[in-house]
Amino acid sequence: SDTDARLALVALLVRIARSDGHYDRAEHDTIQQIAMDRYGLPTGEATALIRDAEGLEAEAPDTVRFTRAIKDAVAYEDRLGVIEALWRVVLADGSRDPEEDALLRLAASLLGVTDQDSNAARRRVSGA
């Protein structure tokens, strides 16, 4: 369902933010802004969604669960927006860590997004 896809996307964003061992305010704020923009949520609802997603992410043994829900609910063109959102979170703290890069590559692959499309998404987000 749309609700499951929302929760899966935000949980995936939280997972990539946590992947380097530092889930900081800039990453949280970026995730909140993505949830508000993508789903038209007011601040309180976005905060509640993130809280639910943080709990789900902490309990999930792997990333496949999130990507499968997104892939089933989202057309390929819109999955590029998911990859852009992931890149926004990776770049939010001003550094790219190997753990984040590896998880983003895995997520892109599981979502069926090519490396070329993921790199183009990164360039769009970073302004490069």
DRENTOR-831142 format. One record per residue (C-alpha): chain; x, y, z; residue in three letters. Coordinates in steps of 0.5 Angstrom, whole numbers, plus 500, padded with zeros to 3 digits. Each point is the difference from the previous one (the first is absolute). Layout:
! DRENTOR-831142
+--------+-----+-----+-----+---------+
: cadena :  c1 :  c2 :  c3 : residuo :
+--------+-----+-----+-----+---------+
:      A :   X :   Y :   Z :     ALA :
...
+--------+-----+-----+-----+---------+
This chain:
! DRENTOR-831142
+--------+-----+-----+-----+---------+
: cadena :  c1 :  c2 :  c3 : residuo :
+--------+-----+-----+-----+---------+
:      A : 500 : 500 : 500 :     SER :
:      A : 502 : 507 : 500 :     ASP :
:      A : 501 : 501 : 507 :     THR :
:      A : 504 : 494 : 500 :     ASP :
:      A : 505 : 503 : 494 :     ALA :
:      A : 500 : 506 : 504 :     ARG :
:      A : 502 : 497 : 506 :     LEU :
:      A : 505 : 495 : 496 :     ALA :
:      A : 503 : 507 : 497 :     LEU :
:      A : 501 : 503 : 506 :     VAL :
:      A : 503 : 494 : 504 :     ALA :
:      A : 505 : 499 : 494 :     LEU :
:      A : 502 : 508 : 501 :     LEU :
:      A : 501 : 499 : 507 :     VAL :
:      A : 504 : 493 : 499 :     ARG :
:      A : 505 : 504 : 495 :     ILE :
:      A : 500 : 506 : 505 :     ALA :
:      A : 502 : 495 : 505 :     ARG :
:      A : 505 : 496 : 496 :     SER :
:      A : 506 : 504 : 502 :     ASP :
:      A : 499 : 499 : 507 :     GLY :
:      A : 498 : 508 : 501 :     HIS :
:      A : 493 : 502 : 499 :     TYR :
:      A : 500 : 507 : 501 :     ASP :
:      A : 495 : 506 : 500 :     ARG :
:      A : 502 : 502 : 493 :     ALA :
:      A : 498 : 493 : 497 :     GLU :
:      A : 494 : 500 : 505 :     HIS :
:      A : 498 : 507 : 497 :     ASP :
:      A : 501 : 497 : 493 :     THR :
:      A : 495 : 494 : 501 :     ILE :
:      A : 495 : 504 : 503 :     GLN :
:      A : 500 : 505 : 494 :     GLN :
:      A : 500 : 495 : 495 :     ILE :
:      A : 494 : 497 : 504 :     ALA :
:      A : 496 : 506 : 500 :     MET :
:      A : 502 : 502 : 492 :     ASP :
:      A : 499 : 493 : 498 :     ARG :
:      A : 493 : 499 : 503 :     TYR :
:      A : 498 : 507 : 502 :     GLY :
:      A : 500 : 498 : 507 :     LEU :
:      A : 500 : 506 : 506 :     PRO :
:      A : 506 : 500 : 505 :     THR :
:      A : 496 : 496 : 505 :     GLY :
:      A : 498 : 494 : 495 :     GLU :
:      A : 507 : 500 : 497 :     ALA :
:      A : 503 : 499 : 507 :     THR :
:      A : 495 : 495 : 502 :     ALA :
:      A : 502 : 496 : 493 :     LEU :
:      A : 507 : 500 : 502 :     ILE :
:      A : 500 : 498 : 507 :     ARG :
:      A : 496 : 494 : 497 :     ASP :
:      A : 505 : 499 : 495 :     ALA :
:      A : 506 : 500 : 505 :     GLU :
:      A : 496 : 495 : 504 :     GLY :
:      A : 499 : 495 : 494 :     LEU :
:      A : 507 : 501 : 497 :     GLU :
:      A : 503 : 498 : 507 :     ALA :
:      A : 496 : 494 : 500 :     GLU :
:      A : 501 : 498 : 492 :     ALA :
:      A : 506 : 495 : 499 :     PRO :
:      A : 501 : 502 : 493 :     ASP :
:      A : 499 : 505 : 495 :     THR :
:      A : 496 : 496 : 495 :     VAL :
:      A : 494 : 501 : 504 :     ARG :
:      A : 500 : 507 : 499 :     PHE :
:      A : 502 : 500 : 492 :     THR :
:      A : 495 : 495 : 499 :     ARG :
:      A : 494 : 504 : 502 :     ALA :
:      A : 502 : 506 : 496 :     ILE :
:      A : 502 : 496 : 494 :     LYS :
:      A : 493 : 497 : 500 :     ASP :
:      A : 496 : 507 : 501 :     ALA :
:      A : 505 : 505 : 496 :     VAL :
:      A : 501 : 500 : 493 :     ALA :
:      A : 507 : 500 : 497 :     TYR :
:      A : 500 : 508 : 499 :     GLU :
:      A : 498 : 501 : 507 :     ASP :
:      A : 505 : 496 : 503 :     ARG :
:      A : 505 : 504 : 497 :     LEU :
:      A : 497 : 505 : 505 :     GLY :
:      A : 501 : 495 : 505 :     VAL :
:      A : 507 : 500 : 498 :     ILE :
:      A : 501 : 508 : 500 :     GLU :
:      A : 497 : 500 : 507 :     ALA :
:      A : 505 : 494 : 503 :     LEU :
:      A : 506 : 505 : 497 :     TRP :
:      A : 497 : 506 : 503 :     ARG :
:      A : 500 : 496 : 507 :     VAL :
:      A : 507 : 498 : 498 :     VAL :
:      A : 503 : 507 : 499 :     LEU :
:      A : 496 : 503 : 505 :     ALA :
:      A : 506 : 500 : 505 :     ASP :
:      A : 505 : 502 : 495 :     GLY :
:      A : 504 : 494 : 499 :     SER :
:      A : 499 : 493 : 497 :     ARG :
:      A : 502 : 494 : 503 :     ASP :
:      A : 501 : 493 : 497 :     PRO :
:      A : 495 : 497 : 504 :     GLU :
:      A : 495 : 505 : 498 :     GLU :
:      A : 502 : 499 : 493 :     ASP :
:      A : 500 : 492 : 500 :     ALA :
:      A : 493 : 501 : 503 :     LEU :
:      A : 498 : 504 : 495 :     LEU :
:      A : 502 : 496 : 494 :     ARG :
:      A : 497 : 494 : 503 :     LEU :
:      A : 493 : 504 : 501 :     ALA :
:      A : 501 : 502 : 493 :     ALA :
:      A : 501 : 493 : 497 :     SER :
:      A : 494 : 497 : 504 :     LEU :
:      A : 496 : 506 : 497 :     LEU :
:      A : 502 : 498 : 493 :     GLY :
:      A : 503 : 507 : 499 :     VAL :
:      A : 507 : 500 : 496 :     THR :
:      A : 506 : 502 : 502 :     ASP :
:      A : 500 : 506 : 495 :     GLN :
:      A : 493 : 502 : 502 :     ASP :
:      A : 502 : 500 : 508 :     SER :
:      A : 507 : 504 : 498 :     ASN :
:      A : 495 : 505 : 496 :     ALA :
:      A : 496 : 501 : 506 :     ALA :
:      A : 506 : 501 : 504 :     ARG :
:      A : 502 : 506 : 495 :     ARG :
:      A : 493 : 503 : 500 :     ARG :
:      A : 500 : 500 : 508 :     VAL :
:      A : 507 : 502 : 501 :     SER :
:      A : 500 : 506 : 494 :     GLY :
:      A : 506 : 496 : 497 :     ALA :
+--------+-----+-----+-----+---------+
